[in-house]
Amino acid sequence: MILNYFKDTPQEKFEDYNDFALYIKREDKTFAGFGVKLRKIYGLVQFLKKGNVQDVLLYGNPHSNFLSTFSTVLKLEGFTIHSLFYTNDQNLITANSILSKRFSDTIIHTGSKGNREFYISAFQKGFPNGFVIPEFGIHKSGLVGLTFLWRELEKSEFLEYLFLDIGTGFTTLSALEYFKEKKVQIIGVAIGNRRDKIQTDLETNADKLGLDKKILANLKILEPLTSPAFASKNKTLEDWIRKTWKEKQIPLEPVYSAKTLLTVQEYIKSQKLKGAGVYMHQGGLLNHLKYFSNLSIIAR
């Protein structure tokens, strides 16, 4: 069933900057706009089914793209979903939280991460063959589906540079591993943490995924050009999101894609890059539909 959740997504030109052409890989056009997380969950589903797992535990913020995507898809794949939500405001409603709650069979709310080990232990005792999904879905099996994505992208004649928002670093590490023997410069924007802390997180997650940390040598990390604090936004950013949607019909959101793409755009100009590159739009728009009109986020 999950094979129907993503098809080859389009690649569109975003802008020409003198001697450089920037394209966008439109993962936002996947099923429900879930984006790259659908690629990550593909291999995980195969891993769980091979182990005859029925019950899974998800833990994280119910308003996150991670929780909404994984709870929805895993439920559609027939798993029983047990969710542990970290949130200080149980009354807040977002599009993501509606899906996270709708597709969870059992829910426990906790105000912080402090007591998660207690609940994880209780789950493991109650469901000996259950599986605890690592936070943010960072699991080695997820590399399988991401490989499909890089194979698609590799067909592009414009791939001299690959631009990414780093976030947890899972997608970035997968790209570094896949392209390590190829002439592709990978440039990431540090979203969610400072550049030095992001580097440490990448090394930690490389170990978790069984990847050689030497691949990090091919990554250049940029600080966000504007509003660097995670999930922060300002009028400049929001105006640019609306302008981009109006002029190009490309939906961006203020947490990852708009902040990253604005930074990438200025980097291309300031460094006077030559050639062509691709920005990976990783999707995750459900909480930000207020910026768009007539937006279809359901799979084609």
Phi, psi and omega in degrees: 000322185293337178300338179277354185279339175215143174237178174303124181267152184288160174236126186234148176287134177264312184195153170254133178235088183052260185262016183227136177246128180251128179246162178237128171274116193270068175290347175292349180267015176279178179310121180058016181070016184294334172072218188298335179299333175294326178293317183295323186283342182303305181294327179296320178299317179297319179298315182293318181292325178296327179270008180055037178280135176249317185258131177233148176250125174251138174223140182157193181277124182296343180271000185275156174297324180301307184295317182294318180293309185291320179294318180296308186290317180295325176294316178297333178276000173098007179276157173267124189256122174249121186244135174246110187261128171263112177200139179274346183230095182288346183270347179294134179240127174228167179301317179296318182293329177298315179291317181303318181282319184299322186258013174261131179281324174226148183224134170236129177262136174221144185284343183209179179274354189303323183252020183296326182297326177298313182288324177296317179298318179296320178297315183294327177288322181284332182227081184304330178259013177284167181228132176269113178291124179303149181305136182066010176073021182281096182217143186304328180299335180293343180294335182299307182294326179294330177299322176301320181297314182292328177295319176301312185294328183295339178291342185287135176281356185259007189269078169260328177234141173239121181253133184222150164272132191282310180057235179288338180095355182300307181297319180298315179297321178297317179296317179299320179293315184293319187263014187296334180256010184243156183274070177233122176275123182257124182236124182241148176257129184286100178251127176103345179195167177294160183300318181292322179289323176302319179300317179295317178299320180297319179294318179297314182288332174298319177298316180299324183270359180073030182256149179286125182294349178296338181296340181293345179295338181267015181247128171255128183252128178251147171279146177302140182291327184219151175046063189291334181297142185300133179066006175280158179209164177214176185296322179301314181294314182293322177296322180291324176300312181294321179295315180296320178294317182294318186273327187240352183057037175247116182279128177237162177230158190283346184281312185241290194297313182293317180297319181289313184294323177296320178294316180298317181302313181290327178295316179302315181293312185292326181270356180050050181297150176237144180114225183206155179206171183233131170265131180271104176281110189272003177082200180084060186252352193302326181278003190230027184292346180298340183278349189235159172234146179055039180268124175259118181248011178268146185306145180295000000 
